[in-house]
Structures are given as C-alpha cells and as structure tokens.
Amino acid sequence: MSLAADSNQSIDSNSPKAIRKAVRAARRNLSLAQQKQSSVLAAKSALEKLNKLQAFKVALYLTNDSELDTAPLIEMLWQHGVEVYLPRLHPFSAGNLIFLQYEPKSVLEKNSLGIWEPKLNITQMILPHQLDVVITPLVAFDRFGNRMGMGGGYYDRTLANWQATGKPLPIGYAHDCQQVSKLVSQLWDIPLPFIITPSKNYSFG
C-alpha cells in the first residue's frame, strides 16, 4: 500500500492502524496555505455537486485533526439557503449519531471525543432518512470508493440502509493525500458512491 502520488510513504495494507497513522501524518504536514486553498477548491466542487443533486438538507462535520476544512462549504450552503446539519453522539444509544440543524447562532460543545457538536435540542433534530446528503469525514479512501474512518463505526451505522432507501446519499470529503491504493473492506463497511477532494470528484459504481 502506498499513499497517493504526492506522498512517498509505504504502509502495511493489512494494518488499519498503520494506514491511519500515515495518512493522518500526511494531512497534518499540509501547510496552512495548502489547507485554506484546498478547502475552498473542495467547497466549490461540493456546492456544484449538491446543486446538481438538488440537496436541500445536508449533514456535514466540523473539522478536526487536519481534516479537509468544511467551514467554507458550510458558509456557501448557508448563503444558498441549504439547511445544514451536524452530527452529535447519541445520548442514549452508544456508537450511534443524531443530527441537529446548524445555524450561525447554534451553540456548540465538545463531546467525549474532544469534537465540537451542537448542544442537544430535540427541536433541531432530523432523522437520517430525512437528510438528502451526508458529507462524511474519513481517514483514507481508495479507488474503489472504500472508506476508512477512525474505527468507531458511527457513519457505517448511520448509512447502513442508504442503498436500500436511497437516502441519505453519502459523499466522502477528503484531502487528495488521503487516497491509498487499496483498503481491505469489512462486511459492515459502507462504500461511498462519491468522494470529493480539492482536485477531483470521484464517482463509483
């Protein structure tokens, strides 16, 4: 296994831990200027894709650990009247997510994983199948659309039924350096139909 063309690292394809370590290091090595430029380029591509999909209710994530910054895309979606939602750890069901609407005035708090999430307000909650699109974070992806997360399985559980129902449509969002040649896929892993990076839009299936 090797990282995408802009990295010369070789990592053990059978070791998820090694893949996560190498790819996270690659994205942390991006300069602030590269991060900013990448986030704007990816946001423009994502907005165009979401417009084509006529997506009016879109779930995203708040950036953590040098992930591709979603702030420019969130601003663009607000400007276009698209409803934005963020995940929150389920208060009663461990390992699952709920989604709450995110607006400029929304109150955020850190969860047990150290990630910012909306303060619990059931009046702002939406069921996953009511979302048009879920833009998912990821640690690594391959040319087949396989996604590697942090290992918690939160998004795999959220998206478990999307292929049967068609909603919510998952779209991966990542730096170009997060592409690897091939990931070992488990039965519970949910492949992505689309992945957006700063330089390319991938379509699978």
N, C-alpha and C positions, 0 to 999 in steps of 0.2 A: 504494500500500500504506500502510495506517495501522495503528498499534498498536490494541489493544483499547480499549474505551471509557474506561478510566482513564488513557490517555496521549494527548497531542495531537500527538505526533511523526508526521511523514510521512516515509517512506523509500522508496527506489527498489526496486520489486518485482522488478527484474531483477538486483539486486545482492545476492547472498548475504552478502557482506562487510558491506554497509550494514545489512542486516537483523540480522545477528549483533551488530554494534556497538550498534545502537539498542535491541534487546531486552535485551542484557546490561546496558546502562546503566540501563534501566527497572527491572530486578530489583535492581540494586545500590542504587538510590535508595530501596528499601523500608527502613523503619526496623527496628531490632532487634525492637521490639514487634510490628510487622506480620509480620516473618519468623516469630517464635515462634507467633503466633496462626494464621498460615497453615499452618504445618507441623502443628499439632495438628488443625486442621479437616480438612486433606487426609488425615492419617493415619487419622482416624475413618472417613472415606468409603472409603478404600482397604481398611481392615480389613473393613468391611461387604461390599465387592465381593469380596474374596478369600474370605471365608466363603461367599458365595453360589456362588462358583466351586469350592469345596472344594479350594482350593490349599494343599498341604502343603509344597511345596518352591518357595520364592520367591527369585528373584535381585533384588537392588536395587543401588544405588550409594551411595558415600559422598559427601556434599555438597561441592561445590567451586564457587568463583566465584559465590556468592549463589544457587545453585540452591535449589529447594524442599527444605528440610531433611528428610532421611529418618530421622533419629535417633528421633523419636517413633514412627514406624511400625515401625522395627526393634525397639524395646522392646516394643511391643504384640504383634508377631508372636512374639517370644521367650516372652512371657507366655502366649500361646495355644498354645504347643507347635509352632509352624510353623518348619520348617528355613529358615534364611536363608543366602543365598549372595551373594558379591561377585565382581565381575569382576577379572581380572588380565590384563595384557598377556601374550599367548602368548610363552613363552620361545624358541620355535623358528620360529614362523610369524608374520612381521611383518604387522601390520594385523588380527590376529585376537585374540579373547579366550578365556580359560578361566575357569571359575567354581569357587570354593572355598568350603566352608562357613565361615560367620562366626558365632563364638560370643563371649561376653563375654571369654573368655580368649585369643582369637585374637591373634596377633602381626601387626602391620601395618607396612608400609614404603612409602616414597614411590617411585613409578616415574619413568621418564624424562620424563613429562609433569607431574611435580610433584603427582600424585594419589595418595592413600593407597590401598593394595591389600593383600590378605592375603599373608603370606610364603608362598613356594611350598612346598606339602606335598601330594604326589600322593595321600596317603591321604584328603585332604579334598576331592578334586576330583570334580566331577559333569559329565556330558556335557550339552550344551544341551537335547537332546531328553528328558532325564530331569527337567528342570525343569517345573513346572506353569505358572509365570508369570515373565516377566522385566519388571520395572518399569524403564522406560528413562528416562534423563535426556534432555533436549532443550533446544535454544536457543529454538526457535519452533515453533508449530503453527498450522494453520488450521482452518476449519470443515469441511473435508473429511477431516480426520484425517491430513493430510500432516505429517510431522515434519522439522524441520531440526536436525541435530546440529552438531558442531564441524567437520565436514568430513573426519574420519578414516575414516568408513565402518565403524567397528568393530561397531556394532549392526546395520547393514544386512547385514553378512556373517553375524553370529550368527543373525539372524532370516530369512535368505534362504529357508529351506524351511518356515517355520512354517505357511503357508497350505496346503501340501500335506500336512503331517503333523498339524497341529492343535496342535503343541507346539514350543517353549514359547509360550504366549499372551503377546503383548507388550501392556503397558499404559503409556501415557505419564504422566508425573508432572511438573507444572509450576505455576508461579505463573499467576494469571489474566492478568497483564500480558504474558505471553509469547505470547498469541494475536494473530495477524495476520490480515488479511482473506483473503489467498491466497498460497500458496507455489508456486513453479514446481517441479514434480516431475520428477525424472530417472527413467530406466528402472530403475535399481538401487535407488531409494528404496523403503523398505518403509513403506506407510501403516499407521497404528495403528487397531485396532478400538475401543479405548477410551482415553480420556485423563481423568485425574483432576486437578482443580485445587481450591483451597480452597473455591470457591463452587459448583462444578458438576461433575457426572460426564457426560462426553460419550461417546456411542455412535455408531459409524459403520458403514455397510454393512448 
